[in-house]
Structures are given as structure tokens and as C-alpha cells.
């Protein structure tokens, strides 16, 4: 992100919020220095057994949003090639493979971008 490879910072617009899981906690400083707002489930502090109400609600909200991303990842991983380690020799072709898998999923699977799907998510909030 700092080096802006492939103009990745063009994807970020003002007031965007990146939804991250806890695996990205080490990158928070870099993202904030770039002016990117971040949402991630909260962590317990030292000697803390539970979150306060606001932190718990924010964590649940982020988890619900992350669920959508993980659902798409699970659909992609149903394809054998993406359910295992990809050899380095295939890395130049991964983007093409993802396009093919996404096209197959879009054509033959129920869309996750439906009013009913989002109504279920908002109902849980």
C-alpha cells in the first residue's frame, strides 16, 4: 500500500472504510498513516474479560460484514485449484483463473447480491 503498486490507492475514495479481520492488525498504523479508516473486531485489553457494549456491537457489525466476504471465499474454494496451495509457477495466471471461477459462480449459483440476502443481514443488526 505504501508503494501504491498497481495504483491500489486509486480504489480508495474519501470516507471509505476498510473492513479487516484481526490478521491485519499489524497494518493498522500504515493504513491510518495513508488516511484510510479501518473497522476491525475489537481486542480485549490486559485483564479485560469482556468488551463494553459499544465495542461488542462494533465487533458484531464488522463480523457480519466479514461473513459476506468469507462466504464468497468459501464458494471460490469449492474449486479444487483454489482449495490447495497454488504453485509459484501458476501465479502469473491466478487472476485469469479467478475471473473464470467468478464467471462460473455468477452464472450457475444464486447471487449473494439480493434484497433478501441483505434483508437477512440487516435483520441481524
KOLBA-938985 format. One record per residue (C-alpha): residue number from 1; residue in three letters; x, z, y. Coordinates in Angstrom, 3 decimals. Each point is the difference from the previous one (the first is absolute). Example, Ala and Ser with C-alpha at 12.3 -4.5 7.8 and 13.67 -1.06 7.14 Angstrom:
2
<rec><pos>1</pos><code>ALA</code><u>12.300</u><w>7.800</w><v>-4.500</v></rec>
<rec><pos>2</pos><code>SER</code><u>1.370</u><w>-0.660</w><v>3.440</v></rec>
//
This chain:
125
<rec><pos>1</pos><code>UNK</code><u>0.000</u><w>0.000</w><v>0.000</v></rec>
<rec><pos>2</pos><code>UNK</code><u>2.818</u><w>0.831</w><v>2.410</v></rec>
<rec><pos>3</pos><code>UNK</code><u>1.589</u><w>-3.423</w><v>-0.491</v></rec>
<rec><pos>4</pos><code>UNK</code><u>-3.413</u><w>-1.712</w><v>0.155</v></rec>
<rec><pos>5</pos><code>UNK</code><u>0.674</u><w>-2.232</w><v>-3.015</v></rec>
<rec><pos>6</pos><code>UNK</code><u>-2.497</u><w>-2.854</w><v>-0.285</v></rec>
<rec><pos>7</pos><code>UNK</code><u>-1.496</u><w>1.121</w><v>3.341</v></rec>
<rec><pos>8</pos><code>UNK</code><u>-1.867</u><w>2.782</w><v>-1.778</v></rec>
<rec><pos>9</pos><code>UNK</code><u>-0.593</u><w>1.814</w><v>3.293</v></rec>
<rec><pos>10</pos><code>UNK</code><u>-2.204</u><w>-2.911</w><v>1.111</v></rec>
<rec><pos>11</pos><code>UNK</code><u>-2.556</u><w>1.250</w><v>-2.504</v></rec>
<rec><pos>12</pos><code>UNK</code><u>-0.335</u><w>3.289</w><v>1.879</v></rec>
<rec><pos>13</pos><code>UNK</code><u>-2.332</u><w>0.034</w><v>2.974</v></rec>
<rec><pos>14</pos><code>UNK</code><u>-0.618</u><w>2.687</w><v>2.586</v></rec>
<rec><pos>15</pos><code>UNK</code><u>-2.079</u><w>2.906</w><v>-1.364</v></rec>
<rec><pos>16</pos><code>UNK</code><u>0.650</u><w>-0.993</w><v>-3.640</v></rec>
<rec><pos>17</pos><code>UNK</code><u>0.484</u><w>2.861</w><v>-2.432</v></rec>
<rec><pos>18</pos><code>UNK</code><u>2.053</u><w>-0.393</w><v>-3.168</v></rec>
<rec><pos>19</pos><code>UNK</code><u>-1.541</u><w>1.794</w><v>-2.959</v></rec>
<rec><pos>20</pos><code>UNK</code><u>2.816</u><w>1.278</w><v>-2.211</v></rec>
<rec><pos>21</pos><code>UNK</code><u>0.332</u><w>2.096</w><v>-3.106</v></rec>
<rec><pos>22</pos><code>UNK</code><u>2.418</u><w>2.888</w><v>-0.219</v></rec>
<rec><pos>23</pos><code>UNK</code><u>2.731</u><w>-2.223</w><v>-1.418</v></rec>
<rec><pos>24</pos><code>UNK</code><u>0.617</u><w>-1.309</w><v>3.516</v></rec>
<rec><pos>25</pos><code>UNK</code><u>0.560</u><w>3.418</w><v>1.600</v></rec>
<rec><pos>26</pos><code>UNK</code><u>3.681</u><w>-0.774</w><v>0.633</v></rec>
<rec><pos>27</pos><code>UNK</code><u>-0.946</u><w>-3.015</w><v>2.130</v></rec>
<rec><pos>28</pos><code>UNK</code><u>-2.276</u><w>1.891</w><v>2.411</v></rec>
<rec><pos>29</pos><code>UNK</code><u>2.729</u><w>0.408</w><v>2.629</v></rec>
<rec><pos>30</pos><code>UNK</code><u>0.852</u><w>-3.696</w><v>-0.032</v></rec>
<rec><pos>31</pos><code>UNK</code><u>-3.640</u><w>-1.059</w><v>0.259</v></rec>
<rec><pos>32</pos><code>UNK</code><u>-0.726</u><w>2.423</w><v>2.823</v></rec>
<rec><pos>33</pos><code>UNK</code><u>3.126</u><w>-1.153</w><v>1.869</v></rec>
<rec><pos>34</pos><code>UNK</code><u>-1.414</u><w>-3.532</w><v>-0.193</v></rec>
<rec><pos>35</pos><code>UNK</code><u>-3.239</u><w>1.277</w><v>1.537</v></rec>
<rec><pos>36</pos><code>UNK</code><u>-2.017</u><w>-0.333</w><v>-3.204</v></rec>
<rec><pos>37</pos><code>UNK</code><u>-2.679</u><w>2.604</w><v>-0.680</v></rec>
<rec><pos>38</pos><code>UNK</code><u>-0.044</u><w>1.288</w><v>-3.561</v></rec>
<rec><pos>39</pos><code>UNK</code><u>-2.624</u><w>1.705</w><v>-2.159</v></rec>
<rec><pos>40</pos><code>UNK</code><u>1.027</u><w>1.704</w><v>-3.224</v></rec>
<rec><pos>41</pos><code>UNK</code><u>-1.318</u><w>2.875</w><v>-2.117</v></rec>
<rec><pos>42</pos><code>UNK</code><u>1.285</u><w>3.308</w><v>1.340</v></rec>
<rec><pos>43</pos><code>UNK</code><u>2.599</u><w>2.207</w><v>-1.616</v></rec>
<rec><pos>44</pos><code>UNK</code><u>-0.111</u><w>3.733</w><v>-0.507</v></rec>
<rec><pos>45</pos><code>UNK</code><u>2.383</u><w>1.960</w><v>2.161</v></rec>
<rec><pos>46</pos><code>UNK</code><u>2.181</u><w>2.806</w><v>-1.315</v></rec>
<rec><pos>47</pos><code>UNK</code><u>-2.122</u><w>2.783</w><v>-1.516</v></rec>
<rec><pos>48</pos><code>UNK</code><u>-3.149</u><w>-2.060</w><v>0.604</v></rec>
<rec><pos>49</pos><code>UNK</code><u>-2.510</u><w>-0.068</w><v>-2.882</v></rec>
<rec><pos>50</pos><code>UNK</code><u>-2.615</u><w>-2.253</w><v>1.538</v></rec>
<rec><pos>51</pos><code>UNK</code><u>-0.558</u><w>-2.291</w><v>2.965</v></rec>
<rec><pos>52</pos><code>UNK</code><u>-2.111</u><w>0.904</w><v>2.984</v></rec>
<rec><pos>53</pos><code>UNK</code><u>-3.341</u><w>-1.786</w><v>0.305</v></rec>
<rec><pos>54</pos><code>UNK</code><u>1.224</u><w>-2.783</w><v>2.318</v></rec>
<rec><pos>55</pos><code>UNK</code><u>3.083</u><w>-0.786</w><v>-2.123</v></rec>
<rec><pos>56</pos><code>UNK</code><u>-2.082</u><w>0.012</w><v>-3.192</v></rec>
<rec><pos>57</pos><code>UNK</code><u>-2.568</u><w>-2.370</w><v>1.521</v></rec>
<rec><pos>58</pos><code>UNK</code><u>2.721</u><w>-2.334</w><v>1.293</v></rec>
<rec><pos>59</pos><code>UNK</code><u>1.702</u><w>0.002</w><v>-3.404</v></rec>
<rec><pos>60</pos><code>UNK</code><u>-3.274</u><w>-0.836</w><v>-1.757</v></rec>
<rec><pos>61</pos><code>UNK</code><u>-0.657</u><w>-2.825</w><v>2.436</v></rec>
<rec><pos>62</pos><code>UNK</code><u>3.476</u><w>-1.485</w><v>-0.530</v></rec>
<rec><pos>63</pos><code>UNK</code><u>-0.383</u><w>0.359</w><v>-3.772</v></rec>
<rec><pos>64</pos><code>UNK</code><u>-3.299</u><w>-1.899</w><v>0.076</v></rec>
<rec><pos>65</pos><code>UNK</code><u>1.623</u><w>-2.814</w><v>1.974</v></rec>
<rec><pos>66</pos><code>UNK</code><u>3.004</u><w>-0.055</w><v>-2.341</v></rec>
<rec><pos>67</pos><code>UNK</code><u>-2.383</u><w>-0.233</w><v>-2.956</v></rec>
<rec><pos>68</pos><code>UNK</code><u>-1.005</u><w>-3.502</w><v>1.086</v></rec>
<rec><pos>69</pos><code>UNK</code><u>3.654</u><w>-1.092</w><v>0.065</v></rec>
<rec><pos>70</pos><code>UNK</code><u>0.708</u><w>1.555</w><v>-3.388</v></rec>
<rec><pos>71</pos><code>UNK</code><u>-3.090</u><w>-1.682</w><v>-1.466</v></rec>
<rec><pos>72</pos><code>UNK</code><u>1.319</u><w>-3.392</w><v>1.040</v></rec>
<rec><pos>73</pos><code>UNK</code><u>3.436</u><w>0.883</w><v>-1.399</v></rec>
<rec><pos>74</pos><code>UNK</code><u>-1.653</u><w>0.953</w><v>-3.305</v></rec>
<rec><pos>75</pos><code>UNK</code><u>-1.750</u><w>-3.367</w><v>-0.159</v></rec>
<rec><pos>76</pos><code>UNK</code><u>3.308</u><w>-1.790</w><v>0.569</v></rec>
<rec><pos>77</pos><code>UNK</code><u>1.740</u><w>2.107</w><v>-2.653</v></rec>
<rec><pos>78</pos><code>UNK</code><u>-2.495</u><w>-1.186</w><v>-2.615</v></rec>
<rec><pos>79</pos><code>UNK</code><u>2.085</u><w>-3.159</w><v>-0.094</v></rec>
<rec><pos>80</pos><code>UNK</code><u>2.844</u><w>0.527</w><v>-2.463</v></rec>
<rec><pos>81</pos><code>UNK</code><u>2.655</u><w>-1.376</w><v>2.367</v></rec>
<rec><pos>82</pos><code>UNK</code><u>-0.814</u><w>2.657</w><v>2.612</v></rec>
<rec><pos>83</pos><code>UNK</code><u>-0.400</u><w>2.872</w><v>-2.448</v></rec>
<rec><pos>84</pos><code>UNK</code><u>3.702</u><w>0.159</w><v>-0.796</v></rec>
<rec><pos>85</pos><code>UNK</code><u>3.359</u><w>-0.229</w><v>1.696</v></rec>
<rec><pos>86</pos><code>UNK</code><u>0.520</u><w>-3.397</w><v>1.585</v></rec>
<rec><pos>87</pos><code>UNK</code><u>3.437</u><w>-1.504</w><v>-0.689</v></rec>
<rec><pos>88</pos><code>UNK</code><u>2.128</u><w>-0.645</w><v>3.088</v></rec>
<rec><pos>89</pos><code>UNK</code><u>0.166</u><w>-3.683</w><v>-0.920</v></rec>
<rec><pos>90</pos><code>UNK</code><u>-3.770</u><w>-0.272</w><v>0.706</v></rec>
<rec><pos>91</pos><code>UNK</code><u>0.045</u><w>1.735</w><v>3.377</v></rec>
<rec><pos>92</pos><code>UNK</code><u>0.055</u><w>-3.274</w><v>1.978</v></rec>
<rec><pos>93</pos><code>UNK</code><u>-3.290</u><w>-0.940</w><v>-1.703</v></rec>
<rec><pos>94</pos><code>UNK</code><u>-1.879</u><w>3.319</w><v>0.204</v></rec>
<rec><pos>95</pos><code>UNK</code><u>-1.873</u><w>-0.956</w><v>3.158</v></rec>
<rec><pos>96</pos><code>UNK</code><u>-1.276</u><w>-3.183</w><v>-1.674</v></rec>
<rec><pos>97</pos><code>UNK</code><u>-1.047</u><w>1.999</w><v>-3.077</v></rec>
<rec><pos>98</pos><code>UNK</code><u>-1.884</u><w>2.491</w><v>2.179</v></rec>
<rec><pos>99</pos><code>UNK</code><u>-1.837</u><w>-2.872</w><v>1.728</v></rec>
<rec><pos>100</pos><code>UNK</code><u>-1.043</u><w>-1.381</w><v>-3.391</v></rec>
<rec><pos>101</pos><code>UNK</code><u>-1.135</u><w>3.401</w><v>-1.300</v></rec>
<rec><pos>102</pos><code>UNK</code><u>-1.892</u><w>0.708</w><v>3.245</v></rec>
<rec><pos>103</pos><code>UNK</code><u>-1.748</u><w>-3.375</w><v>-0.225</v></rec>
<rec><pos>104</pos><code>UNK</code><u>-1.020</u><w>0.705</w><v>-3.601</v></rec>
<rec><pos>105</pos><code>UNK</code><u>-1.273</u><w>3.458</w><v>0.912</v></rec>
<rec><pos>106</pos><code>UNK</code><u>-1.901</u><w>-1.338</w><v>3.000</v></rec>
<rec><pos>107</pos><code>UNK</code><u>-1.571</u><w>-2.726</w><v>-2.104</v></rec>
<rec><pos>108</pos><code>UNK</code><u>-0.924</u><w>1.915</w><v>-3.151</v></rec>
<rec><pos>109</pos><code>UNK</code><u>-0.423</u><w>3.660</w><v>1.019</v></rec>
<rec><pos>110</pos><code>UNK</code><u>-2.573</u><w>1.792</w><v>2.101</v></rec>
<rec><pos>111</pos><code>UNK</code><u>1.168</u><w>0.253</w><v>3.572</v></rec>
<rec><pos>112</pos><code>UNK</code><u>1.029</u><w>3.432</w><v>1.224</v></rec>
<rec><pos>113</pos><code>UNK</code><u>-0.998</u><w>-1.073</w><v>3.506</v></rec>
<rec><pos>114</pos><code>UNK</code><u>-3.734</u><w>0.510</w><v>-0.331</v></rec>
<rec><pos>115</pos><code>UNK</code><u>-2.446</u><w>2.012</w><v>2.062</v></rec>
<rec><pos>116</pos><code>UNK</code><u>-0.892</u><w>2.040</w><v>-3.079</v></rec>
<rec><pos>117</pos><code>UNK</code><u>3.651</u><w>0.841</w><v>-0.657</v></rec>
<rec><pos>118</pos><code>UNK</code><u>0.555</u><w>1.234</w><v>3.547</v></rec>
<rec><pos>119</pos><code>UNK</code><u>-3.327</u><w>1.825</w><v>0.000</v></rec>
<rec><pos>120</pos><code>UNK</code><u>1.218</u><w>1.971</w><v>-3.031</v></rec>
<rec><pos>121</pos><code>UNK</code><u>3.219</u><w>0.908</w><v>1.807</v></rec>
<rec><pos>122</pos><code>UNK</code><u>-1.712</u><w>1.044</w><v>3.230</v></rec>
<rec><pos>123</pos><code>UNK</code><u>-2.504</u><w>2.055</w><v>-1.995</v></rec>
<rec><pos>124</pos><code>UNK</code><u>2.901</u><w>2.050</w><v>-1.430</v></rec>
<rec><pos>125</pos><code>UNK</code><u>1.282</u><w>0.787</w><v>3.487</v></rec>
//
